[in-house]
Amino acid sequence: MTKSKVYTTTGDNGATSLVGGVRVKKTDIRIEAYGSIDELNANIGVLLAIPCLQPAAVDLLHQVQNRLFSIGAYLATPNPDNAITRCAGLSAENVEAIENVIDHFDAQLPPLNNFVLPGGTHRAAVCHVCRTMCRRCERRIVALADQIYVDPNVLRYINRLSDFFFVFARFNNVDNQTDELFWDKNN
């Protein structure tokens, strides 16, 4: 078996292939949607590379990375007749699993009385990058859903994932005895 080349030159004109071979412009909203998922997954990899993450978070994040690949494949698959009604490998239980981890970490946090600024520990800052990437994914997927059917669990999952990153950022600051940064509207 010969090794294939990484470069194909087929995208040099600004087009790429969806699953099944349909060619679209690289600016297509579908490409934006699954490209944003890929960026989020890469940023989660950066978070996972930070030493001493809490085991519950590491387990969840590895599951999330696999789910994001499933979501990316789902978004990259044309569905002209809406025959594909659900994203394979994604269920309401996956959303509930994120909610359970959110509840676990949030129970250890003080009440929130003000808007939090991104930052604090390195881990918290990377969590905020992942949170904002989730929000971009969500915007791109909503734009795609305005044009075609998208499994509602995809949006629920991405939305809940951004909530996880917010809570996990706060947790990492509090757990590391780093003051949270709050918005000062007068500053």
ZIZIBEL-V944176 format. One record per residue. N is the residue number from 0. RES is the residue in one letter. PSI is psi as a letter, one per 40 degrees, with the letter a starting at -180 (999 if undefined). Layout:
n,res,psi
N,RES,PSI
N,RES,PSI
This chain:
n,res,psi
0,M,h
1,T,i
2,K,h
3,S,i
4,K,i
5,V,d
6,Y,h
7,T,e
8,T,e
9,T,e
10,G,e
11,D,e
12,N,e
13,G,e
14,A,i
15,T,i
16,S,h
17,L,i
18,V,h
19,G,e
20,G,e
21,V,h
22,R,h
23,V,i
24,K,i
25,K,e
26,T,e
27,D,i
28,I,d
29,R,d
30,I,d
31,E,d
32,A,d
33,Y,d
34,G,d
35,S,d
36,I,d
37,D,d
38,E,d
39,L,d
40,N,d
41,A,d
42,N,d
43,I,d
44,G,d
45,V,d
46,L,d
47,L,d
48,A,e
49,I,h
50,P,i
51,C,f
52,L,i
53,Q,h
54,P,d
55,A,d
56,A,d
57,V,d
58,D,d
59,L,d
60,L,d
61,H,d
62,Q,d
63,V,d
64,Q,d
65,N,d
66,R,d
67,L,d
68,F,d
69,S,d
70,I,d
71,G,d
72,A,d
73,Y,d
74,L,d
75,A,e
76,T,h
77,P,i
78,N,g
79,P,d
80,D,e
81,N,f
82,A,d
83,I,h
84,T,e
85,R,i
86,C,h
87,A,h
88,G,e
89,L,h
90,S,i
91,A,d
92,E,d
93,N,d
94,V,d
95,E,d
96,A,d
97,I,d
98,E,d
99,N,d
100,V,d
101,I,d
102,D,d
103,H,d
104,F,d
105,D,d
106,A,e
107,Q,e
108,L,i
109,P,i
110,P,i
111,L,h
112,N,e
113,N,i
114,F,h
115,V,h
116,L,i
117,P,h
118,G,a
119,G,b
120,T,i
121,H,d
122,R,d
123,A,d
124,A,d
125,V,d
126,C,d
127,H,d
128,V,d
129,C,d
130,R,d
131,T,d
132,M,d
133,C,d
134,R,d
135,R,d
136,C,d
137,E,d
138,R,d
139,R,d
140,I,d
141,V,d
142,A,d
143,L,d
144,A,d
145,D,d
146,Q,d
147,I,i
148,Y,h
149,V,h
150,D,h
151,P,d
152,N,d
153,V,d
154,L,d
155,R,d
156,Y,d
157,I,d
158,N,d
159,R,d
160,L,d
161,S,d
162,D,d
163,F,d
164,F,d
165,F,d
166,V,d
167,F,d
168,A,d
169,R,d
170,F,d
171,N,d
172,N,d
173,V,d
174,D,d
175,N,e
176,Q,f
177,T,h
178,D,h
179,E,i
180,L,h
181,F,i
182,W,h
183,D,h
184,K,e
185,N,e
186,N,999
